[in-house]
Amino acid sequence: MLTPRLRRVADEYFRLIQADVPFQELAWSFYLFISRLDAELVDSSAEHVLFFSREGKLLKEMFDVYQGSALPSRSRARTHYFEVSRRSTFLLSCRPLEAENFSNLFRQYRKISLADFLKSLSLEEHLEELADDLRLPGAALEEVSDDLPTDPRFKALMRSGRFRQAYSDGRVERSKAFSKYLFDTFSGSIPKQLHVVDVGWKGTIQDNLFAWFDREFGEDAKIAGHYLGLIAGGTTHNRNQKKGLLFSYLHRSTPAFYAFNENRSLFEIVLPADHGSPRQYIIEPDGTCRILHDCFREREIIHRIIWPISRAILANFNLIHSLQKNIGLSLTEIAELAAHFHKRLVFRPTAAEIEWMESTSHFENFGVFQESRFVRDRKMGLAERFKYTWQLVSRRQLGEAGFWPWLAIRQQALPGMSFLYRCYRIQQMSFRK
């Protein structure tokens, strides 16, 4: 329950915002994250901070607003929008082939095709010649294996001279191009410690960068990752640190974890950029670095469906910033308000918010290359609902109910189960306090 003071703040906020815009209260969660990020960077005396694409585009815009109102005497970090992806950094992170096991890919994606493996390395331009070298029809490379690392065709690929050459050349060329990209980003002087910002959830891109950074700079290389949320640490140690500033489950669940973690996809969806995902880095004949992007297949859905909501969230962020300056909320009070609003969004969404979420989609561009939608294709009958409910309760795997467990339970379980699920999660958060 909010205190009388915070209830007045919430009432004033609702008086000022535009009515009936789906998920606009997410601005409070972002404001809490940005406030904590600013405190972390000040405490670290960070001079530069890299906001990873693509979600980092709006996060950087929010941070620039927040930092821009700081006292003139206070040091400010220089912000950079940094174009990276799991795909663009994967080959950079890889070791020489005889020492590489591709764990950053296979720990999550094992049921994939040889073509998807090569696309993840951004070596798909070699598909035809590799099919010839393996004496396979091109279609065979598109066939999904039940467990690619143990598939005889994968082992044959590892022995292929053409693959070994393409892999080795790619590592060298990408490394030179990426080094140039970093060099240009920092105006000619690459710092030995990088501060990076991303949504999360495991920090795989940071792990990829650290593997490359460590090879280039040795023991001096350090990366500090500042994330919206973390649910797993990946590769973390004293030179490759990560912190979930809004929520984390690395050692123990943070306050309001079960609200902020309920629908992680929502954070990614409302933070779009105006370009496709970075695929690889190349050096142009004139010596400049150019970034190649995947096809921007989300363009239409982002411009028509997502961007209006994102701009409303950004407007709300600016409004909260004005309220903060006028009222003087503490970080603890901002955290209470953010958790209050976020619980409503994920456990009691409006019909318009559910409809909006179901109208969106996501394109995977690493491991698998396909579109994922957040909507069921058909209604479920009573018998199917009973079976789903029994499996859900007997296995006690509520967190695996889907990308948004509350919605999955509402759509697939018996009536009333989503209400019980909400009560259970809120009780967990109350107990956590």
Protein Blocks (a to p, Z undefined) as FASTA:
>chain_A
ZZfklmmmmmmmmmmmcehiahklmmmmmmmmmmmmmmmmmmnopabdcdddfklmmmmm
mmmmmmmmpcfklccdddddddddfklmmmmmpccfklpgolmmmmmmmbbcfklmmmmn
opmmmmmmmmmmnopafklmmpccfblmlpmklmmmmmpmklmmmmmmmmmmmmmmmmmm
mmmmnnopacfbdcdddfbjnommmmmmmmmmmmmnommlccddddfbdcbekjadfklc
cddfkbccklbccehklmmmmmmmlmmmmmccfbdcdfbdcddfkopacddddddfklmm
mmmmmmmmmmmmmmmmmmmmmmmmmnopafklmmmmmmmmmmmmmmmccfklmmmmmmpc
cddfehiacdddfbdfbdcdfklmmmmmmmmmmnopmklnojblmlmmmmmmcehklmmm
mmmmmmmmmmmZZ
